[in-house]
Amino acid sequence: MNIGTAARASGIPAKTIRYYEEIGLIQPAERSDGNYRVYGEHEVQTLRFIRRARSLGFSVDEVAELLDLWRDRSRSSRRVKALANRHLEDIDGKIAALKTMRDTLNELIERCHGDARPDCPILADLAGQGDVADMEVEKSD
């Protein structure tokens, strides 16, 4: 099958498939007499594996490691689990950071009057000026 058909079958855009070949994530496809890329079911299965791993947030480097493990029939599942656990820890860290950002933004939104006054704790925080109330004390000095 050509790259367009492989793209549709795998759910990965043709441009991304070419990129994966370029960076060595997948082997370059065989070429037809007309120099078109030719993919088989095995390559499409590999692309589907990559798509699923990427949908779970694994980095390209992690996907490469997972592909190596997937291809190695003598692998230890311990290595796969360790990689997945590291990724889960990264996700948990990102969730914690997002929660902190959400809490901070929510607090700033609650403190903003949202009226015609120019004072705004959101803008003050973004500008590194601290609390708007602190700004007003400084203005009156």
N, CA, C and O atoms as a GROMACS GRO file, in nm:
protein
  564
    1MET      N    1   0.085  -0.118   0.000
    1MET     CA    2   0.000   0.000   0.000
    1MET      C    3   0.089   0.124   0.000
    1MET      O    4   0.202   0.120   0.047
    2ASN      N    5   0.037   0.232  -0.053
    2ASN     CA    6   0.114   0.357  -0.057
    2ASN      C    7   0.101   0.431   0.075
    2ASN      O    8   0.028   0.388   0.164
    3ILE      N    9   0.172   0.543   0.087
    3ILE     CA   10   0.175   0.615   0.215
    3ILE      C   11   0.037   0.670   0.254
    3ILE      O   12   0.003   0.675   0.372
    4GLY      N   13  -0.042   0.711   0.154
    4GLY     CA   14  -0.176   0.762   0.185
    4GLY      C   15  -0.266   0.654   0.244
    4GLY      O   16  -0.340   0.679   0.339
    5THR      N   17  -0.258   0.536   0.188
    5THR     CA   18  -0.337   0.424   0.239
    5THR      C   19  -0.287   0.382   0.376
    5THR      O   20  -0.368   0.354   0.465
    6ALA      N   21  -0.155   0.379   0.394
    6ALA     CA   22  -0.098   0.345   0.525
    6ALA      C   23  -0.138   0.450   0.629
    6ALA      O   24  -0.164   0.417   0.744
    7ALA      N   25  -0.141   0.575   0.587
    7ALA     CA   26  -0.181   0.682   0.678
    7ALA      C   27  -0.325   0.663   0.724
    7ALA      O   28  -0.355   0.674   0.843
    8ARG      N   29  -0.413   0.635   0.630
    8ARG     CA   30  -0.553   0.613   0.667
    8ARG      C   31  -0.569   0.490   0.754
    8ARG      O   32  -0.647   0.491   0.849
    9ALA      N   33  -0.496   0.384   0.723
    9ALA     CA   34  -0.508   0.259   0.799
    9ALA      C   35  -0.450   0.271   0.940
    9ALA      O   36  -0.497   0.204   1.032
   10SER      N   37  -0.351   0.355   0.956
   10SER     CA   38  -0.286   0.368   1.087
   10SER      C   39  -0.338   0.484   1.170
   10SER      O   40  -0.324   0.485   1.292
   11GLY      N   41  -0.400   0.582   1.103
   11GLY     CA   42  -0.446   0.701   1.174
   11GLY      C   43  -0.336   0.804   1.196
   11GLY      O   44  -0.352   0.896   1.275
   12ILE      N   45  -0.225   0.788   1.126
   12ILE     CA   46  -0.114   0.882   1.136
   12ILE      C   47  -0.099   0.954   1.003
   12ILE      O   48  -0.092   0.888   0.899
   13PRO      N   49  -0.094   1.087   1.002
   13PRO     CA   50  -0.080   1.160   0.875
   13PRO      C   51   0.047   1.120   0.799
   13PRO      O   52   0.149   1.086   0.859
   14ALA      N   53   0.039   1.124   0.667
   14ALA     CA   54   0.152   1.088   0.582
   14ALA      C   55   0.276   1.171   0.617
   14ALA      O   56   0.387   1.118   0.619
   15LYS      N   57   0.257   1.298   0.643
   15LYS     CA   58   0.370   1.385   0.678
   15LYS      C   59   0.439   1.336   0.804
   15LYS      O   60   0.562   1.339   0.813
   16THR      N   61   0.362   1.290   0.901
   16THR     CA   62   0.418   1.239   1.026
   16THR      C   63   0.490   1.106   1.002
   16THR      O   64   0.594   1.080   1.063
   17ILE      N   65   0.436   1.023   0.915
   17ILE     CA   66   0.504   0.897   0.881
   17ILE      C   67   0.641   0.927   0.820
   17ILE      O   68   0.740   0.864   0.856
   18ARG      N   69   0.646   1.023   0.729
   18ARG     CA   70   0.776   1.061   0.670
   18ARG      C   71   0.870   1.114   0.777
   18ARG      O   72   0.990   1.085   0.774
   19TYR      N   73   0.818   1.191   0.871
   19TYR     CA   74   0.899   1.242   0.981
   19TYR      C   75   0.954   1.127   1.066
   19TYR      O   76   1.072   1.126   1.100
   20TYR      N   77   0.869   1.031   1.098
   20TYR     CA   78   0.914   0.916   1.177
   20TYR      C   79   1.023   0.839   1.105
   20TYR      O   80   1.116   0.789   1.169
   21GLU      N   81   1.014   0.829   0.973
   21GLU     CA   82   1.122   0.766   0.895
   21GLU      C   83   1.249   0.850   0.905
   21GLU      O   84   1.358   0.796   0.925
   22GLU      N   85   1.235   0.980   0.890
   22GLU     CA   86   1.350   1.072   0.891
   22GLU      C   87   1.428   1.065   1.022
   22GLU      O   88   1.551   1.068   1.021
   23ILE      N   89   1.356   1.055   1.135
   23ILE     CA   90   1.424   1.052   1.265
   23ILE      C   91   1.464   0.911   1.308
   23ILE      O   92   1.524   0.892   1.414
   24GLY      N   93   1.430   0.811   1.226
   24GLY     CA   94   1.468   0.674   1.256
   24GLY      C   95   1.376   0.600   1.350
   24GLY      O   96   1.412   0.493   1.399
   25LEU      N   97   1.258   0.655   1.378
   25LEU     CA   98   1.164   0.585   1.465
   25LEU      C   99   1.112   0.459   1.396
   25LEU      O  100   1.092   0.355   1.459
   26ILE      N  101   1.092   0.470   1.265
   26ILE     CA  102   1.056   0.352   1.185
   26ILE      C  103   1.157   0.340   1.071
   26ILE      O  104   1.221   0.437   1.032
   27GLN      N  105   1.168   0.220   1.020
   27GLN     CA  106   1.258   0.196   0.908
   27GLN      C  107   1.202   0.262   0.782
   27GLN      O  108   1.080   0.267   0.764
   28PRO      N  109   1.289   0.315   0.696
   28PRO     CA  110   1.239   0.369   0.570
   28PRO      C  111   1.163   0.262   0.493
   28PRO      O  112   1.203   0.145   0.490
   29ALA      N  113   1.055   0.302   0.432
   29ALA     CA  114   0.971   0.208   0.358
   29ALA      C  115   1.043   0.158   0.233
   29ALA      O  116   1.128   0.227   0.176
   30GLU      N  117   1.006   0.038   0.193
   30GLU     CA  118   1.053  -0.012   0.063
   30GLU      C  119   1.000   0.083  -0.044
   30GLU      O  120   0.903   0.155  -0.021
   31ARG      N  121   1.064   0.082  -0.159
   31ARG     CA  122   1.023   0.170  -0.268
   31ARG      C  123   0.978   0.088  -0.388
   31ARG      O  124   1.034  -0.017  -0.418
   32SER      N  125   0.876   0.138  -0.454
   32SER     CA  126   0.827   0.074  -0.577
   32SER      C  127   0.919   0.110  -0.693
   32SER      O  128   1.011   0.191  -0.677
   33ASP      N  129   0.894   0.051  -0.807
   33ASP     CA  130   0.971   0.086  -0.927
   33ASP      C  131   0.957   0.234  -0.960
   33ASP      O  132   1.049   0.294  -1.016
   34GLY      N  133   0.844   0.293  -0.924
   34GLY     CA  134   0.821   0.436  -0.947
   34GLY      C  135   0.873   0.522  -0.832
   34GLY      O  136   0.847   0.642  -0.829
   35ASN      N  137   0.944   0.462  -0.738
   35ASN     CA  138   1.005   0.528  -0.623
   35ASN      C  139   0.902   0.576  -0.519
   35ASN      O  140   0.930   0.666  -0.440
   36TYR      N  141   0.785   0.514  -0.519
   36TYR     CA  142   0.685   0.544  -0.416
   36TYR      C  143   0.708   0.455  -0.295
   36TYR      O  144   0.751   0.340  -0.309
   37ARG      N  145   0.680   0.507  -0.178
   37ARG     CA  146   0.690   0.425  -0.057
   37ARG      C  147   0.584   0.315  -0.062
   37ARG      O  148   0.471   0.337  -0.104
   38VAL      N  149   0.624   0.196  -0.017
   38VAL     CA  150   0.533   0.082  -0.013
   38VAL      C  151   0.532   0.027   0.128
   38VAL      O  152   0.637  -0.005   0.185
   39TYR      N  153   0.413   0.015   0.185
   39TYR     CA  154   0.397  -0.033   0.322
   39TYR      C  155   0.315  -0.160   0.322
   39TYR      O  156   0.224  -0.178   0.241
   40GLY      N  157   0.349  -0.248   0.415
   40GLY     CA  158   0.273  -0.371   0.436
   40GLY      C  159   0.198  -0.365   0.566
   40GLY      O  160   0.202  -0.264   0.637
   41GLU      N  161   0.130  -0.472   0.598
   41GLU     CA  162   0.051  -0.479   0.721
   41GLU      C  163   0.140  -0.466   0.845
   41GLU      O  164   0.098  -0.407   0.945
   42HIS      N  165   0.261  -0.520   0.840
   42HIS     CA  166   0.352  -0.510   0.954
   42HIS      C  167   0.385  -0.364   0.984
   42HIS      O  168   0.384  -0.322   1.100
   43GLU      N  169   0.414  -0.286   0.880
   43GLU     CA  170   0.446  -0.144   0.899
   43GLU      C  171   0.326  -0.068   0.953
   43GLU      O  172   0.341   0.020   1.038
   44VAL      N  173   0.207  -0.101   0.905
   44VAL     CA  174   0.085  -0.036   0.955
   44VAL      C  175   0.063  -0.071   1.101
   44VAL      O  176   0.022   0.014   1.180
   45GLN      N  177   0.089  -0.197   1.138
   45GLN     CA  178   0.075  -0.237   1.278
   45GLN      C  179   0.173  -0.158   1.365
   45GLN      O  180   0.139  -0.117   1.476
   46THR      N  181   0.294  -0.138   1.316
   46THR     CA  182   0.393  -0.060   1.390
   46THR      C  183   0.346   0.085   1.404
   46THR      O  184   0.359   0.144   1.511
   47LEU      N  185   0.290   0.141   1.298
   47LEU     CA  186   0.239   0.278   1.303
   47LEU      C  187   0.124   0.290   1.402
   47LEU      O  188   0.112   0.390   1.473
   48ARG      N  189   0.038   0.189   1.407
   48ARG     CA  190  -0.072   0.191   1.504
   48ARG      C  191  -0.019   0.186   1.647
   48ARG      O  192  -0.070   0.253   1.736
   49PHE      N  193   0.086   0.105   1.668
   49PHE     CA  194   0.151   0.098   1.798
   49PHE      C  195   0.201   0.236   1.837
   49PHE      O  196   0.180   0.282   1.949
   50ILE      N  197   0.267   0.303   1.744
   50ILE     CA  198   0.321   0.437   1.770
   50ILE      C  199   0.208   0.535   1.801
   50ILE      O  200   0.216   0.612   1.896
   51ARG      N  201   0.103   0.531   1.721
   51ARG     CA  202  -0.011   0.622   1.744
   51ARG      C  203  -0.069   0.604   1.882
   51ARG      O  204  -0.099   0.701   1.951
   52ARG      N  205  -0.085   0.479   1.924
   52ARG     CA  206  -0.143   0.452   2.057
   52ARG      C  207  -0.049   0.499   2.167
   52ARG      O  208  -0.093   0.561   2.264
   53ALA      N  209   0.080   0.471   2.153
   53ALA     CA  210   0.176   0.515   2.254
   53ALA      C  211   0.179   0.667   2.263
   53ALA      O  212   0.182   0.722   2.373
   54ARG      N  213   0.177   0.735   2.149
   54ARG     CA  214   0.177   0.882   2.149
   54ARG      C  215   0.048   0.934   2.211
   54ARG      O  216   0.050   1.036   2.279
   55SER      N  217  -0.064   0.864   2.187
   55SER     CA  218  -0.192   0.910   2.245
   55SER      C  219  -0.191   0.899   2.397
   55SER      O  220  -0.268   0.966   2.465
   56LEU      N  221  -0.104   0.815   2.451
   56LEU     CA  222  -0.089   0.803   2.596
   56LEU      C  223   0.017   0.899   2.649
   56LEU      O  224   0.048   0.898   2.768
   57GLY      N  225   0.071   0.982   2.560
   57GLY     CA  226   0.163   1.086   2.602
   57GLY      C  227   0.309   1.047   2.605
   57GLY      O  228   0.392   1.125   2.650
   58PHE      N  229   0.343   0.927   2.558
   58PHE     CA  230   0.483   0.888   2.555
   58PHE      C  231   0.558   0.976   2.455
   58PHE      O  232   0.507   1.006   2.347
   59SER      N  233   0.678   1.018   2.492
   59SER     CA  234   0.761   1.099   2.403
   59SER      C  235   0.811   1.012   2.288
   59SER      O  236   0.801   0.889   2.293
   60VAL      N  237   0.864   1.074   2.186
   60VAL     CA  238   0.919   1.000   2.072
   60VAL      C  239   1.031   0.907   2.120
   60VAL      O  240   1.040   0.793   2.076
   61ASP      N  241   1.116   0.957   2.210
   61ASP     CA  242   1.224   0.872   2.263
   61ASP      C  243   1.168   0.753   2.341
   61ASP      O  244   1.219   0.641   2.329
   62GLU      N  245   1.064   0.776   2.419
   62GLU     CA  246   1.002   0.667   2.493
   62GLU      C  247   0.936   0.568   2.397
   62GLU      O  248   0.940   0.447   2.420
   63VAL      N  249   0.876   0.619   2.291
   63VAL     CA  250   0.814   0.531   2.191
   63VAL      C  251   0.921   0.444   2.126
   63VAL      O  252   0.899   0.325   2.102
   64ALA      N  253   1.036   0.504   2.096
   64ALA     CA  254   1.146   0.425   2.037
   64ALA      C  255   1.186   0.312   2.132
   64ALA      O  256   1.209   0.199   2.088
   65GLU      N  257   1.194   0.344   2.260
   65GLU     CA  258   1.229   0.241   2.358
   65GLU      C  259   1.120   0.134   2.366
   65GLU      O  260   1.150   0.014   2.373
   66LEU      N  261   0.995   0.177   2.364
   66LEU     CA  262   0.885   0.080   2.366
   66LEU      C  263   0.885  -0.008   2.242
   66LEU      O  264   0.860  -0.128   2.250
   67LEU      N  265   0.915   0.052   2.127
   67LEU     CA  266   0.923  -0.027   2.003
   67LEU      C  267   1.032  -0.132   2.012
   67LEU      O  268   1.013  -0.246   1.972
   68ASP      N  269   1.146  -0.092   2.066
   68ASP     CA  270   1.256  -0.189   2.084
   68ASP      C  271   1.212  -0.304   2.174
   68ASP      O  272   1.241  -0.420   2.147
   69LEU      N  273   1.144  -0.270   2.282
   69LEU     CA  274   1.096  -0.373   2.374
   69LEU      C  275   0.990  -0.461   2.308
   69LEU      O  276   0.990  -0.583   2.327
   70TRP      N  277   0.903  -0.401   2.231
   70TRP     CA  278   0.796  -0.474   2.163
   70TRP      C  279   0.854  -0.574   2.064
   70TRP      O  280   0.806  -0.686   2.052
   71ARG      N  281   0.957  -0.533   1.995
   71ARG     CA  282   1.022  -0.619   1.894
   71ARG      C  283   1.108  -0.728   1.957
   71ARG      O  284   1.133  -0.831   1.894
   72ASP      N  285   1.154  -0.706   2.079
   72ASP     CA  286   1.243  -0.800   2.147
   72ASP      C  287   1.160  -0.904   2.221
   72ASP      O  288   1.109  -0.877   2.330
   73ARG      N  289   1.146  -1.021   2.164
   73ARG     CA  290   1.062  -1.126   2.224
   73ARG      C  291   1.123  -1.183   2.351
   73ARG      O  292   1.055  -1.252   2.427
   74SER      N  293   1.251  -1.156   2.375
   74SER     CA  294   1.314  -1.205   2.498
   74SER      C  295   1.318  -1.096   2.606
   74SER      O  296   1.390  -1.108   2.705
   75ARG      N  297   1.241  -0.991   2.585
   75ARG     CA  298   1.238  -0.878   2.680
   75ARG      C  299   1.187  -0.922   2.815
   75ARG      O  300   1.123  -1.026   2.830
   76SER      N  301   1.216  -0.840   2.911
   76SER     CA  302   1.161  -0.857   3.044
   76SER      C  303   1.047  -0.756   3.057
   76SER      O  304   1.064  -0.638   3.029
   77SER      N  305   0.931  -0.804   3.098
   77SER     CA  306   0.819  -0.711   3.116
   77SER      C  307   0.850  -0.609   3.224
   77SER      O  308   0.787  -0.504   3.230
   78ARG      N  309   0.947  -0.641   3.310
   78ARG     CA  310   0.990  -0.548   3.415
   78ARG      C  311   1.037  -0.417   3.352
   78ARG      O  312   1.008  -0.309   3.405
   79ARG      N  313   1.110  -0.425   3.240
   79ARG     CA  314   1.160  -0.305   3.173
   79ARG      C  315   1.044  -0.222   3.117
   79ARG      O  316   1.046  -0.099   3.124
   80VAL      N  317   0.945  -0.289   3.062
   80VAL     CA  318   0.828  -0.218   3.007
   80VAL      C  319   0.753  -0.148   3.119
   80VAL      O  320   0.715  -0.032   3.107
   81LYS      N  321   0.733  -0.220   3.227
   81LYS     CA  322   0.660  -0.163   3.341
   81LYS      C  323   0.735  -0.045   3.401
   81LYS      O  324   0.674   0.055   3.437
   82ALA      N  325   0.868  -0.056   3.411
   82ALA     CA  326   0.948   0.054   3.466
   82ALA      C  327   0.936   0.178   3.380
   82ALA      O  328   0.921   0.289   3.432
   83LEU      N  329   0.940   0.161   3.248
   83LEU     CA  330   0.924   0.275   3.158
   83LEU      C  331   0.786   0.337   3.175
   83LEU      O  332   0.773   0.459   3.183
   84ALA      N  333   0.684   0.254   3.181
   84ALA     CA  334   0.546   0.304   3.198
   84ALA      C  335   0.530   0.374   3.333
   84ALA      O  336   0.462   0.476   3.341
   85ASN      N  337   0.592   0.320   3.437
   85ASN     CA  338   0.584   0.384   3.569
   85ASN      C  339   0.652   0.521   3.568
   85ASN      O  340   0.600   0.616   3.626
   86ARG      N  341   0.768   0.532   3.502
   86ARG     CA  342   0.835   0.662   3.491
   86ARG      C  343   0.745   0.762   3.420
   86ARG      O  344   0.734   0.878   3.460
   87HIS      N  345   0.681   0.716   3.314
   87HIS     CA  346   0.591   0.804   3.240
   87HIS      C  347   0.472   0.846   3.326
   87HIS      O  348   0.430   0.962   3.322
   88LEU      N  349   0.420   0.754   3.402
   88LEU     CA  350   0.308   0.785   3.491
   88LEU      C  351   0.350   0.889   3.595
   88LEU      O  352   0.272   0.979   3.626
   89GLU      N  353   0.471   0.876   3.649
   89GLU     CA  354   0.521   0.975   3.744
   89GLU      C  355   0.532   1.113   3.678
   89GLU      O  356   0.500   1.214   3.740
   90ASP      N  357   0.577   1.116   3.553
   90ASP     CA  358   0.583   1.243   3.480
   90ASP      C  359   0.443   1.303   3.464
   90ASP      O  360   0.424   1.423   3.484
   91ILE      N  361   0.347   1.220   3.430
   91ILE     CA  362   0.208   1.267   3.414
   91ILE      C  363   0.156   1.321   3.548
   91ILE      O  364   0.094   1.427   3.552
   92ASP      N  365   0.182   1.248   3.656
   92ASP     CA  366   0.138   1.294   3.788
   92ASP      C  367   0.201   1.429   3.823
   92ASP      O  368   0.134   1.515   3.880
   93GLY      N  369   0.328   1.447   3.789
   93GLY     CA  370   0.393   1.576   3.812
   93GLY      C  371   0.329   1.688   3.732
   93GLY      O  372   0.310   1.799   3.782
   94LYS      N  373   0.295   1.657   3.608
   94LYS     CA  374   0.229   1.757   3.523
   94LYS      C  375   0.090   1.791   3.577
   94LYS      O  376   0.048   1.906   3.575
   95ILE      N  377   0.019   1.689   3.624
   95ILE     CA  378  -0.114   1.713   3.681
   95ILE      C  379  -0.102   1.803   3.805
   95ILE      O  380  -0.181   1.895   3.823
   96ALA      N  381  -0.003   1.776   3.889
   96ALA     CA  382   0.017   1.859   4.009
   96ALA      C  383   0.049   2.003   3.970
   96ALA      O  384  -0.003   2.097   4.030
   97ALA      N  385   0.136   2.019   3.869
   97ALA     CA  386   0.170   2.155   3.823
   97ALA      C  387   0.048   2.224   3.765
   97ALA      O  388   0.028   2.343   3.790
   98LEU      N  389  -0.032   2.152   3.688
   98LEU     CA  390  -0.154   2.212   3.632
   98LEU      C  391  -0.253   2.249   3.742
   98LEU      O  392  -0.320   2.352   3.735
   99LYS      N  393  -0.263   2.165   3.845
   99LYS     CA  394  -0.353   2.196   3.957
   99LYS      C  395  -0.306   2.323   4.027
   99LYS      O  396  -0.388   2.408   4.063
  100THR      N  397  -0.177   2.337   4.047
  100THR     CA  398  -0.123   2.458   4.110
  100THR      C  399  -0.154   2.580   4.024
  100THR      O  400  -0.197   2.684   4.075
  101MET      N  401  -0.133   2.568   3.893
  101MET     CA  402  -0.165   2.680   3.802
  101MET      C  403  -0.313   2.714   3.808
  101MET      O  404  -0.351   2.831   3.812
  102ARG      N  405  -0.398   2.609   3.809
  102ARG     CA  406  -0.542   2.631   3.814
  102ARG      C  407  -0.581   2.702   3.943
  102ARG      O  408  -0.658   2.798   3.940
  103ASP      N  409  -0.528   2.656   4.056
  103ASP     CA  410  -0.560   2.716   4.185
  103ASP      C  411  -0.518   2.863   4.189
  103ASP      O  412  -0.592   2.949   4.236
  104THR      N  413  -0.397   2.891   4.139
  104THR     CA  414  -0.347   3.029   4.137
  104THR      C  415  -0.435   3.117   4.049
  104THR      O  416  -0.474   3.226   4.088
  105LEU      N  417  -0.465   3.068   3.930
  105LEU     CA  418  -0.548   3.146   3.839
  105LEU      C  419  -0.688   3.166   3.896
  105LEU      O  420  -0.746   3.274   3.885
  106ASN      N  421  -0.742   3.063   3.956
  106ASN     CA  422  -0.875   3.074   4.017
  106ASN      C  423  -0.875   3.180   4.127
  106ASN      O  424  -0.968   3.260   4.138
  107GLU      N  425  -0.769   3.180   4.209
  107GLU     CA  426  -0.759   3.280   4.316
  107GLU      C  427  -0.752   3.421   4.258
  107GLU      O  428  -0.818   3.512   4.308
  108LEU      N  429  -0.673   3.438   4.154
  108LEU     CA  430  -0.662   3.570   4.091
  108LEU      C  431  -0.795   3.614   4.032
  108LEU      O  432  -0.834   3.731   4.044
  109ILE      N  433  -0.865   3.522   3.968
  109ILE     CA  434  -0.996   3.554   3.910
  109ILE      C  435  -1.094   3.596   4.019
  109ILE      O  436  -1.168   3.692   4.002
  110GLU      N  437  -1.094   3.524   4.130
  110GLU     CA  438  -1.184   3.557   4.240
  110GLU      C  439  -1.152   3.694   4.298
  110GLU      O  440  -1.243   3.764   4.343
  111ARG      N  441  -1.026   3.734   4.299
  111ARG     CA  442  -0.987   3.863   4.356
  111ARG      C  443  -1.009   3.979   4.260
  111ARG      O  444  -1.008   4.095   4.302
  112CYS      N  445  -1.029   3.949   4.133
  112CYS     CA  446  -1.050   4.056   4.035
  112CYS      C  447  -1.197   4.099   4.039
  112CYS      O  448  -1.287   4.015   4.033
  113HIS      N  449  -1.219   4.229   4.051
  113HIS     CA  450  -1.356   4.280   4.059
  113HIS      C  451  -1.431   4.265   3.927
  113HIS      O  452  -1.553   4.251   3.926
  114GLY      N  453  -1.359   4.269   3.818
  114GLY     CA  454  -1.424   4.253   3.688
  114GLY      C  455  -1.520   4.365   3.656
  114GLY      O  456  -1.621   4.344   3.590
  115ASP      N  457  -1.488   4.487   3.704
  115ASP     CA  458  -1.576   4.601   3.679
  115ASP      C  459  -1.500   4.708   3.602
  115ASP      O  460  -1.402   4.678   3.534
  116ALA      N  461  -1.543   4.829   3.613
  116ALA     CA  462  -1.483   4.939   3.536
  116ALA      C  463  -1.352   4.990   3.597
  116ALA      O  464  -1.280   5.068   3.534
  117ARG      N  465  -1.321   4.947   3.720
  117ARG     CA  466  -1.197   4.993   3.782
  117ARG      C  467  -1.076   4.938   3.708
  117ARG      O  468  -1.081   4.827   3.656
  118PRO      N  469  -0.967   5.014   3.702
  118PRO     CA  470  -0.848   4.967   3.631
  118PRO      C  471  -0.764   4.866   3.709
  118PRO      O  472  -0.689   4.788   3.650
  119ASP      N  473  -0.775   4.868   3.842
  119ASP     CA  474  -0.694   4.777   3.923
  119ASP      C  475  -0.736   4.633   3.898
  119ASP      O  476  -0.855   4.600   3.904
  120CYS      N  477  -0.638   4.550   3.872
  120CYS     CA  478  -0.669   4.410   3.842
  120CYS      C  479  -0.558   4.322   3.896
  120CYS      O  480  -0.444   4.332   3.852
  121PRO      N  481  -0.588   4.235   3.991
  121PRO     CA  482  -0.487   4.146   4.048
  121PRO      C  483  -0.429   4.049   3.946
  121PRO      O  484  -0.316   4.004   3.962
  122ILE      N  485  -0.504   4.016   3.843
  122ILE     CA  486  -0.452   3.925   3.740
  122ILE      C  487  -0.335   3.991   3.668
  122ILE      O  488  -0.227   3.933   3.656
  123LEU      N  489  -0.358   4.114   3.621
  123LEU     CA  490  -0.252   4.185   3.550
  123LEU      C  491  -0.136   4.219   3.642
  123LEU      O  492  -0.019   4.213   3.602
  124ALA      N  493  -0.167   4.255   3.766
  124ALA     CA  494  -0.061   4.287   3.862
  124ALA      C  495   0.027   4.165   3.886
  124ALA      O  496   0.150   4.177   3.892
  125ASP      N  497  -0.034   4.047   3.899
  125ASP     CA  498   0.044   3.925   3.919
  125ASP      C  499   0.130   3.894   3.797
  125ASP      O  500   0.247   3.859   3.811
  126LEU      N  501   0.072   3.907   3.678
  126LEU     CA  502   0.148   3.880   3.556
  126LEU      C  503   0.266   3.976   3.541
  126LEU      O  504   0.371   3.939   3.489
  127ALA      N  505   0.248   4.097   3.588
  127ALA     CA  506   0.354   4.197   3.580
  127ALA      C  507   0.454   4.182   3.694
  127ALA      O  508   0.553   4.255   3.700
  128GLY      N  509   0.429   4.087   3.785
  128GLY     CA  510   0.520   4.067   3.897
  128GLY      C  511   0.510   4.176   4.000
  128GLY      O  512   0.604   4.200   4.076
  129GLN      N  513   0.395   4.243   4.004
  129GLN     CA  514   0.378   4.356   4.095
  129GLN      C  515   0.307   4.317   4.224
  129GLN      O  516   0.277   4.403   4.307
  130GLY      N  517   0.280   4.190   4.242
  130GLY     CA  518   0.217   4.146   4.367
  130GLY      C  519   0.072   4.185   4.375
  130GLY      O  520   0.004   4.203   4.274
  131ASP      N  521   0.027   4.196   4.493
  131ASP     CA  522  -0.114   4.225   4.523
  131ASP      C  523  -0.150   4.368   4.485
  131ASP      O  524  -0.073   4.461   4.510
  132VAL      N  525  -0.268   4.386   4.427
  132VAL     CA  526  -0.316   4.519   4.390
  132VAL      C  527  -0.329   4.607   4.514
  132VAL      O  528  -0.301   4.726   4.509
  133ALA      N  529  -0.372   4.548   4.625
  133ALA     CA  530  -0.385   4.627   4.749
  133ALA      C  531  -0.249   4.681   4.790
  133ALA      O  532  -0.239   4.795   4.836
  134ASP      N  533  -0.143   4.602   4.772
  134ASP     CA  534  -0.008   4.649   4.800
  134ASP      C  535   0.028   4.765   4.708
  134ASP      O  536   0.096   4.859   4.750
  135MET      N  537  -0.017   4.760   4.584
  135MET     CA  538   0.014   4.865   4.486
  135MET      C  539  -0.050   4.996   4.531
  135MET      O  540   0.011   5.103   4.519
  136GLU      N  541  -0.175   4.988   4.582
  136GLU     CA  542  -0.243   5.110   4.623
  136GLU      C  543  -0.177   5.173   4.744
  136GLU      O  544  -0.176   5.295   4.756
  137VAL      N  545  -0.122   5.092   4.833
  137VAL     CA  546  -0.050   5.145   4.949
  137VAL      C  547   0.075   5.217   4.899
  137VAL      O  548   0.108   5.326   4.947
  138GLU      N  549   0.144   5.157   4.802
  138GLU     CA  550   0.264   5.222   4.747
  138GLU      C  551   0.232   5.352   4.681
  138GLU      O  552   0.309   5.447   4.691
  139LYS      N  553   0.116   5.361   4.611
  139LYS     CA  554   0.076   5.484   4.541
  139LYS      C  555   0.052   5.597   4.640
  139LYS      O  556   0.084   5.712   4.610
  140SER      N  557  -0.004   5.565   4.757
  140SER     CA  558  -0.038   5.670   4.851
  140SER      C  559   0.081   5.718   4.934
  140SER      O  560   0.071   5.817   5.006
  141ASP      N  561   0.195   5.648   4.923
  141ASP     CA  562   0.316   5.690   4.998
  141ASP      C  563   0.377   5.816   4.942
  141ASP      O  564   0.478   5.863   4.994
   0.00000   0.00000   0.00000
